[in-house]
């Protein structure tokens, strides 16, 4: 009898263990997170409705696809969002194999404590072997305490359960409490775009700069708000041409211009001064404010995208604001300069002309000493720390998209930042 009882006990234990195992297996099988390998960063999966990934990637970036489901997995927490719009985004980056996307929720959501917004960007960083240039520029903007300095979060993106790579999630540039916080009904955010302006409705200044409305507090007021901005911008350019610094300060938030200049010059952003360069005004009576900073995947001496701008754009001891850039193509050729790409109708003169003024130079110098002086090691250490955190993720991304060169590029970027800091200190170190 004892043997029979022990036999029954063993059988019962086997049944219990088997049942528990089956329940556990079924729970894991039905757990959506089990579909993905978690590697230390959040996972975003987009289940597409009535469209394939290939259809999105091969179509126009302006085509909007509705009714999709976005699921975010982070620290054993799952958040699901329905009826999400997705579309492509970017200009030159949309032509790359690894595409950037824009997602728009049906209501404002706060992702990873970055503040509520409806519209978010998934930046592919396809032109940046380090994947860190945008994050590093955002970091410098925060060190400068620029208004509305952006932030972001690395995530691994899946579509319909298929791995798409390492992406950088950040707010879409626009007006909102967590982005550019404008309140006035005639508040407006505008983009200087002397490259891609012809694809949108644009406005032109007296000097030929092309501006487009990026966002407005009230859409119906956008045209009048833009006309007011142009009137003030034209007046600002005239005041600069007359060396009238008192009038300049009446028209513009000069400190924001100086910080934007410092950011653009420190990271040597080749997009600065002609495209993806932003200004904002919070109403008709407000001054013009420069910023926020955006679009930095080509900064910090990024050679991955070609050498068409010339060696000086990669040098840590050069400034982007140079007289040569205002020359005509013929004058450029006569001086024997190569890789002429810009022309007088593509470049904004406002920063070029502002830098001539001693008062502006002094403000730039003061701000460098107040915010950036002595931060070289801090900036380099942020780069190296973040690189260590994402190196394994980048290697997986590189296998997907046949990329390479992460560690070598990070080391070169660290050396370049060190040299750049030394050069900037030689220019602006307070005596």
N, C-alpha and C positions, 0 to 999 in steps of 0.2 A: 504493500500500500504506500509505503514511504516513497518507493521508486516511482510509482504512478503519480503521486502528488508532485514530486520534484519534476517529473516529465511535464506535467500540466503547467507548473509554474514557468518552466523554461519556454514552453510553447506560447504561454500568455505573454511573457516578456518579449519574445520574438515578434508576436503580433503587435504589441504596443510600440516597440521600436520601429517596426515596419510601417505602422500607421503614421507615427510621428514623422518618419523619414519621408513618406509619401506626401503628407501635408506640407512639410517644409519644401519639398521639391516642387509641388504645385504652386506654393506661394512664391517661390523664386521664379518659377516659369512665368507666372502671371504678373510679377513685379516689373513694371516698365523699365526701372533702372537697371535690371539685370541684362537688358539688351546692350548696355554700353559699358565700356571699361573706364572706370573713373581714375583719373591721373592727377588729381590735385587741384584742378580748376573746375568751375561749373560747366555743365553740359547744357547746351540748348539744342533741342530737336524740333524741327519744323515739319509737321505732317501737312503736305501740300494737298490742296483740293482741286481736282480736275485739271491739273497741270503737272508736268514732270520737271525735274531739275534742268534737264537738257533744253526744254522749251524755254524756260526762263533765261538760261545762259545764252542761248542762241538768238533770242529775240531782242527787242529794244529795251533799254534800261528804263524807259518811261512807261512801259506797260505795267499796270497794276493788277495783281492777282489777289482776289478776295477770298474770305471764308476759310483761311488756313488755321491750323492749331499749333500753338507754340507751347512746348513743355520745357521747363527749366528745372534741372536737378542740381542741388547744391547742399552739401552737408546733410545728406539723408533727408532733405526736404524737397518736396515736389510741388511746383506751382504750374498750373495749366491755364492757358488763355485761349479763348475761342474767337473766331471771326477776326483774325489778324490779317492785315494787308501786307504783302511783300512785293518789292520791286527792286530792280537794280539801281545802282548809284555810281557816282564818280564820273570823271571825264576820261583821261588817259588810262586810269586803272580798270575801267570797264572793258577795255580791249584785251586785258590779260586773261589767261586761262582760268586762274583762280579769281572768282568774281566777288566784288563787294556788294552788299545788299542793304536795303532799308526796310525795317519792319515798323508797322504802325498799328497800335492797339486801339480798340474801340473806346477805351477810356485811359486816363493817365495812370501809369504804374510806376512804382519805385523799384528799380532793379539794383540790387546790391548796394543799397543805401546811397545811391548817386542822385536821388531826388526824382520826384514824379515827372513824367513826360509821356506823351502819346507816341512820339516818333523816336526811333533809335537806329543807330548805324551799326552794321557789322563790317568792320574794316578788314580787308583781306591782307593788307601789307605785302602784296605780291611783289612790289618793287624794292622791298626792304629786307635784306637777308637777316638782319638782326631782329626784325619785328618790333623793335623798341624805339624807333626814332620819334614816332608820334607821342608815345608815353613820355619820353625824355623831354621833348619840347613842352608838353603840358606841365611837366614837373618844373621846368625853368620858369614858365608863366606863373606858376603858383609861388615860386621863390620871389619873383618880382611883385607879387601881390597884385597882379593884373585883375581888373574887374572881369568877372565871369570866366575865369580860367577853367578850362575843361578838365575832365578826368575820365578814366575808362577802366575796363576790366577785361582780362584775357579769359576767353571761353573756348571750348571745343564745340564746333558746330556740326550738327547732323541734319540731314534732310531725308525724310522718309526712312529714318534709321540708318542712313548711309553716312559714313564719316566724310566731312568736307574740309576739315583742317582746323588750324589754330586761328582764331579771329580775335579782334579787339572790339569790344562792345563799348559804345559811347553814345552820348546824346547826339541827335541830329542838330546841326547849327540852326537855331531859330529863336523865337521869342517865347519865353515861358519862365515860370518862377525858378526852375532849376537850371535854366540855360541863360538867356539874355533877358533879364527881368525888367522889362519896360512896362509902364502902367498907363501912360497917356493914350487917349484914343488916336492920336496922331503919331504915336511912337513907331519907329521904323528901323529895321536892320537891313543894310545894303551891302552888296558885294562889289568891289572893284574887280572887273573881269575884262581885261583887254585882250583875252585870247579866245574865250568861248562865247563871247557876248552875242554873236549873230544867231545863236540857237534859241535865244530867249527875247522877250520884250526888254529893250534896254533904253537907257537915258544917257545923253552925252553932255559932258561939260564943255565950257568954252575952249579948253585946251585939248579936247579930243578924248578924254578918259571916258570909258564906258562903264556904267553902273547898272546893276539889276537889283530888283527888290528881292531880298532873301526871305523876309517875313515882315508882317505888319501887325500891330495890335488889333486893328480893325481893318479887315480886307478892303472894305468899301472906301476907306480913307487912304489907301496906299498911294494912289496917284498924286493926290494933293500933298501928302507927306513927303513923297519923293521929290516933287517939284520944289518944295520948301528946302529939302536937303541940298538939292543942286544949286539953288540960289545962294545958300550959305557957303557951300563948298567953293563956288566960283568966287565969292567974296573973300574967302580964306586964301585961295591961291593968289588973288590980287594983293591982299595984305602982305603975303609972304614976298611977292615980287617987289613990294615997296619997302621991305625991311621994317614994316610997322608992327613991332612985336606986341605993343599994347592992343592993337586991333586984333591981332592973332589970338591973344588970350581972351578977348571978348567973344570970338567966334568958335574957339576950339578948346577942349580939355587938353591942354598942352602936355600935361603929365602922362595922360594915356597914350598920346602920340610918341612921347619919348620912351615909354615902356615897350610899346609895340615895336619901335625901331630897335631898341636893345635886344628884344627877343629875336627879331628877324635877323639881326646882324650876328648875334652870338651863335645861333645855330646855322647861319648861312643858308637860309631857306630860298632856293632859286625861284619859288613861286611868289615870293613877297614882292610887293609894289606893282604887280601886274595882274594877278589872278588869285582867287581865294583870299582876298585881303579885305577885311571887314571894318565897317564903321556903323555907328548907331546914334540915334537921337531919340530922346524920350519926349517928343512933342515939339511943336513949332518954336517955342521959346527956349528950347534947350540948346546947349552947345553941341558941336560934333565931337563924339568920342571915338577913338580908334580901338578896334578890337571887337570880339575876342580873337585870339590867334587860332589858326586852323590849317590843316593840310601840310604835314611835315615829313611825309615819307621820303621825300627827296633831299631832306636837310642833312646836316652833319656829314658832309662830304660823301654822299651816297653815289658810288660809281656804277651801281648795278644797271642804271638806266641809260648809260652812254655818256659820251664826252662832248656832246654838241654845244655846251656852254663854255668850254675852254677850261684850261687848267686852273685859272685863278679862282673859279668857283669851288674848287676842291682845296684850295690853299687855306690853312688856318691863320695866315697872316695877311689876308686881303679883306677889304670891305666890299659889299655889293654895291654900295652907293658910289659910283665912279662916273666921272665926267664922260668917259668914253661911251657909256651906255646911251647917252643922248645924241650921239652922232648919227648922221645918216649912213646908209649902207655904203655909199661912195666914199665918204670921209673915213669910215671904218676900214675899207679896203685900201685906201691911199696910205694909211698908217701901217699897213702890213699886218693888221690884226686878224686873227682867224676866228672861225666859228661865230660869225655875226649871225645873230638870230633875231634880236629885238630891233624894233624901229621906233621912231619918235611917236608913232600913233599907237604903240603897244604899251609903253611905259607910263606909269603915273609919275609926274614930276614932283608931287607934293613933298615926299620925304627927301628927295634929292635937293630941293630948294630949301627946305627947313634946316637941313644939316649945315647949310652955309652960314646960318645966323648964329652969332656968338651966344646969344641968350639960350637958344635951343641946345647948343653944344654943352653949355654949362649945366643945363638941366639933365642931359643925358649922363654927364660925368657924375653929377651928384647922385643920381639914381643908381648908377653902377656901384658907387662906393657904399651906398646905403643898403642895397639888397644883394648884390652879387659878389662883392669883394670878400675873399676868404672862403668862398663856397666851392672851390675847385674840387677838393677831395670829396666833399659831400656829393657833388653831382656825379663824379666818376664812380664812387662807391655805390650809388643808386643804380647806375648802369650795370655794374658787375654783379651786384646782388640780384637784380631782376633777371639778368642773363642766366645766372645759375639756376634760378627758379623755373625758367621756361625751356632750358636747353633740351631736355628730354622730349618735351612737347614739340619743339621746333623740328627735331630729328624725324618725328613721326609725320609732321606736316611736309617735310622735305621729301619723304618717301612717296607721299601722295602726289605731290606736285613737281617732283624731280628737281628740287632745289638743293643748294649746297652753300657752304662757306660761312655758316653761322658764327662759330667761335673765332675764326680769323677776322671776320668783319667786326665783331664786338671788340676784339683787342685793338684793331686799327681805329675804331671809333673812340675808345678810351684814350689812346695816344693823341688823337686829333683834338679831343675836348681839352686835354691838358695843354697842348700847344695853343689852342684857341684862347683859353683862359689867360695864359701868359701874355699873349698878344693884346687882349683886351685890357689887361692891367697896365701894359705899357702905354696904352692910349689914354686911359681914364684914371689911373691911380692918383688919388688926391695928394697934392704936395703938402 
